[in-house]
Amino acid sequence: MEQSIVERTGVISVAGRNVPWAAWLPAGPPPDTLVLIGHGASGDKHEGYVVALGRSLAARGAACVAIDGPIHGERRDGGATTMPFFDFAARWSSDANLTDSMIEDWRTVLDHFLSDGSVNPKAQVGYWGLSMGTILGLPLVAAEPRITACVLGLMGNTGPTKDRIASDARTLQIPTMFLVQWNDQLFHRRDAFELFDLIGSSDKTLIATPGNHGDVTPETFRRSAEFLMNRLAKSK
């Protein structure tokens, strides 16, 4: 019988910023696994694949949390007339504090969930994030020692923060699965393979699938979830 899932939402204040979150938790005792989910540019914490992944992992016994990225979801100005994707691209190029502020947001959310009784305070923590979820998530994973396994991808060694991404990738020593879309029109597979090669972990797996940037298959989602749960279980 499928495990019952509880969905919660809330907002946490971080250095004057409101950070909206959504969580999917297995009903019952506090779980000993927590997965942070970073969405892509133009999406938000309630994007279809984020909710599906959160519920799928919660059904396997893991608590999952997603937050709205900068200028996305509930953090977006209601009067904005341009698409979040283009606004993020402009912010990525112009805001030198963007990455560090997102790391601070995630760390505060992580602190909250490890201390409010939602999960075991000693829970194993994983991260899953593609595209913008890697642009802002790879530096988080590199900086946060409580994260012990991750899924990244749909991103290459390119862009305004290329040097930082490359430097942080070299420091990664945790199990990492990296997803590549062979015909990605945003991040060429050449740059994606280069970024994968830079990742320092000896336990790293690459999955390359035909299709454009957003054509990640259900099979790939399933394999990434299994990888994360498997590696987190081994960390206990």
N, C-alpha and C positions, 0 to 999 in steps of 0.2 A: 504494500500500500504506500502511495506517495506521501512523503512527509509534509505536514501542514507548514505553510509559509506565512510569516507575518511581515507586512510591508509598513514601514514607518518613514516619515519625512520630518525635516526640521531645518533650522538655520543656526549656524554658529558664527559668532563675531570673532574676527581675527584682525588685529591691528586696524580696527575701524572699518574693515570690509565685512559685509554679510556674505556668508558662504552657505548656500542652500545645499542640502544633502537628501538623498533617498537611500533607504536600507532595506534589504531583504534578509530575513532571519528565520532559521528553522524554529518552529515552535518547540518549547521544552527548555531543558537546562541550557545555560550559556554555552555556545559552541567553542571549541578550542582551535578553530580556524577562522581567519578573517581575510577577505579578499577586497582590495581597493580596485575600483573599475574607473578608468579614465576614458571619457568619450572623445570622439573626433571633432574637428572643426565643423561648424554648422549644426552640430547636434546638441544634446543636453543630457542631463542625468536620467531622463525618462525616454530617451531614444529607444526604438524598438529592440535593437540587438542588445542594448545595455540591460533593459528589463529582462529580456529572455535569458541572458547570461546570468544575471543576478538570481533569478528564480531557479535556474538549472543548478547553479552551485549551491544555493540554499537547500534544494531538494537532496543534495548530496551531504548536507550537514555543515556547510560553511556559511557564516554571516558575510554579506556583501554590502559594500557602501560605494555609492557614486556621488560625486559633487559636480555642480555646474562649473565649467571652465570660465576663464575671463571672458566677459562680454557674451556669455551664452546663457540660455535658459532664463532663470529668474534674476540673473546678474546683468541682464541686458537692458539697456535703456529702452523704455517703451516707445520712445519717439524716434528710434533709429530707423532710417530709411534704406540702409544698405544691408546686404546679407552678412550674417556672422562670419562666414568663411573669409570674405574680403576684409572685414574689420579685424579679424584675428591676424591675417597676413600683414596688415599695416601695423598692428600692435607688436607683433613678433619682430618686425624690422626696427621699431622705434623705441620700445620700452626695455631698457637694459635690466630692469628689475622684475620683468614678467616671470621668468623662470623661478627666481628665488621666492617671489611672493606666492607662487603656486605651491612650491615646496612647503612653505610656512603654513598655507591653508591645509594641505594634506596632513602635515604633522599634527596640527591642532585637532583635526577631525579624528585622526588615529588615537591621539591621547584621550579624546572624549570617549570613544567606543571601548577602549581598553580599561576605562575607569568607571563607566556608568552602569556596569552590570550586564550590558548587552552580550558581551563575550567574556570568555575566560581572560583574566588580566595577563596571563602568560600565553595567549593564543599565538599560533604560528600565523604570520602575516605574508600574504602574497599580493602581487600587483598585476593587473591585466589592462593594457591600454595600447591602442593602435593609432597611427597617424598623429594628430595633435596629442593623443594619449601617450605617444612615445616622445614627441618633441618636449613635452613638459614632464613626462613620467620617467624617462630614462635618468635625468638628473636627480629626480626624487629617489629612485631605486639606488642610485650610486651614493646618495647622501644619507639614507635612512637604514641603519643597521638592523632594525626590527623586521625589515622585508627580506625574506629568505628564498624567494623564488618569483619569477616574473614571466609574463608573456608580453612581447613588444612586436613592433613591425609597422608595415605600410609607411615607412620612413627611410631616408637614406642619409649618408654623410654629406649633407648639403644644407643650404639655408642660412639665415642671419646668425644663428647660434651654432654653426657647424663646428667651430673650434671647441666649444664647450661640450657639445654632444660627443665629439671624438674623444676628448680627454676623459669624460665621465665613462664612456663605454669601455675604455681600457682598464678602468678600476673595477668593473663588475666581475665579481667572483661567484655569484650565486647561479643556480640553475636557471637557464634562460631559453625560452622558445621564441623564435623570430619568424614572423609571417611576411611573405613577399607575394605580391600579385605580379605575375609575369609581364602583363601589359599595362602596368600602372602608369597612368598619364600624368600623375602629379610627382611621383618620385621614381625615377628610372631604376630598373633592377640593378644596373651597374652600381649606383650609389647605395642601394639597399645591401647588396652583397659586400660592399666595402665596409659599411657600418657593422654588419654581422661579423666580418673578419676582425674588426677592432675590439669586439667584446672579449674581455679578458677571461671569462669563465671557461673552465675545461669541460663543463657540462652545459653544452649549448646545442640546440637543434634548430635547423632551418626548414621551413615548409614553404615551397614555392608552388603556386597554383595559377593556372591560366585565368585571365580575366583582367578587367580594369580595377582601379583603385578600390571601389566599393563592392567588388564582386566576391568577397570572402564567402566560401561555401559553408553550408551547415556542417559538413564533415570536418572542415578545418576548425570551426568553432568547437565542435565536440572534442577533437584531438587536443586543442589548446586547453580546454577545461580539464581533461584527463591528465595532461602533463602537469598542470598547476597543482591539482589535488594530490597527485602521486608524489611530487617533489616536496610539497608541504608536509605530507604524512611522514616522509622519510626524515624530515627535520625535527620531528617531535622527540 
